[in-house]
Each structure stands twice: as C-alpha cells, then as structure tokens.
C-alpha cells in the first residue's frame, strides 16, 4: 500500500519526501530509499534529527501488517481528532521514541544514518526535529551545519517546530535556511504567519488540522498554495483518490 502510494504520488509530480529518523518507527527512510532507488536526482529528500525510534519499536514490526489490515477494514465512522500540544502528554507513539542530545556530533551521526538508509550521498534538507525547549546549542549546530553544507552532505538546514512553540526559538529563527511548521487557514496566528513568511521558503505540515470550519479541505489547500507560493505543503496520503485530488489542487 505504501509502495503504491509513493509511486502514484511520484507519477503525479510529487517530488518532496518528508522523512525523519523516527518516522515509521525507524523504518521510513530505509523503505523510501528502496522505493526511490534510481530516481534520486528527480526528488527532494528532507529528513530530521533529534528523535529516534528506540528498541521497543522493533517489536511492532511483525504486527504492522495486521494493524493496517484492521484499519482498512474498520467500518467508517465520523470522528473528531484533537491535537494536544503538551510536552508532558505521554502518547502511545512517544513510548517507542527517544530524544537524542542536540549536538554537532549527534547531528553528523544521525545524518550519516539517514544517508545510508536513503541510499544517497546528500540530503536536500536536514531539520532539527521539533525540540521542546529553546535550542541552547544553536551556535554549535549552526557551525556544524555550515560544515556539512560545505562538504556537500546537505544543501540546506532548518528547524521543524510547532507554531505554538515559536517564541522558544525567536532569537535564531531567521538564521535557518528554511522553516517547517504546522499551519492551517483560520488557525490562531495564521494571518500573522502569512504576513511574515508568505513569500519565504517554508515547509508546512498539518494543513488540514484545525483552522477554519468554514473551509473545506480543498479550500484550505488552495488558500495555502496561494498565500505561500514558495512553500511545500505536506499532506499525509495513502488513498490514491486523495493523492490525485491534492495533486490537481497543486496544479
């Protein structure tokens, strides 16, 4: 199912693949690397460091196919998903993930692991992965990121964060090459974000979560593409119909 989704997305012109050491409980990079073998020069790989899958995640691998089968065949019901942005909140996924120290040495180690998994010698983007506090090691990380760019290991670096935590990072936000953050039309602070970041390069996630109830999912995506013309809009898609619909919206 995931293989088919990637192939369909690629065929429809989707070329930006957003990854992290922790995604897919540590398996996503390796999986995408296999699927995209021979197409590296036609796609953009973005990955992150700071959160990794721990040893517990390995126990999930045998049961994943069963979980996916149950989800696909579960009767459709109307649900409301509430996102709780609380660092003290212990979600099920958190139990299979660990945070690693944000240091230059760890940045390089994590990057090398990503490169091996993705079967490539460089990343287009490397992000710090949603830190819960101010990044006090920023100057060290900045120096190492510049070295990695000079070596050709990465083309740009950035910060992936929740907008609710933006004030934690305000003193160094403008020193990243690109920012990745959640954003949905009608959400708190949306208009201010358009005014500050609209013309700049961004990667926007959770475009349909929250925001205005008066806009349809299509309307939200259309608004984002219009008001953030230089940005990548991330949509998690496995349903072929959704992939085609969203590709049509992007034009």
Phi, psi and omega in degrees: 000312180294320178300314180297319180298317179295317180298316180296316179300315180298317179298331179270009175096007176281119184236355180260119181246116184265119186227177175196159178300333185268344187294147182061032184052041176092000186254347190297314183299314181298320180296311180295322178301320178292314184295322186266011178304129181089356181237014186303321184288354182251001183229166176249126176253123173241132176222179189221158173226154181128335177228133181228156173287137180263184185298333181294330183298332181298332181287344180279337187306313182295334185262354182302314179302322179293317180298316179297319179298315181297318180296319181294328185257006178288135178304138182287128176226160177276125181231157175240124180258127179250124178268122179255109181269080186223112182299342179271352182284124182263102177270166179300317181298323181301332183289345181252011183231148176232150173265138180253159180300140178271089179228163178299319180297316179292326176300314181293317179300313180297318179299314181299323177295319178296317181298317179297316182296321183273355178059047181219164179254004175203157170251145174288319179223138171235122183249146163286134192265096171041064177294147183272347181227174173303140180276093183289341180269018189305313184299319177297315180295321179299314180299316180291323178297319178297322177296317180296323176294317180297327179280350182082012180283328175224153177262335178200160177227161184199187179236128172257124186206163173274137182299334178296343179252014186301324182297336177295336189243009191300330187286345181229005182304320184283003179260357174274155176287327183207151178242144176237124184209162177282145180195130177219133180308128180095350179289160179303128178082005183299311183297321177296324179291321176300316182296322184273321190244356185310310183279350188270162176286126178221162167238120188251126178244170183051051183290343183251356183274122180074206180076201186287134175279350181276346180259138175284165175306319178297318179297321179296315180295318178300319180294318179296316180297327180285317187270348175231067188294340181258012186253158171263132178253119183269130174231129176278115187224131171235336179283124183301323180298317179295321179299313179297316181298314182291326176295322178296320179296318181292338179082000000 
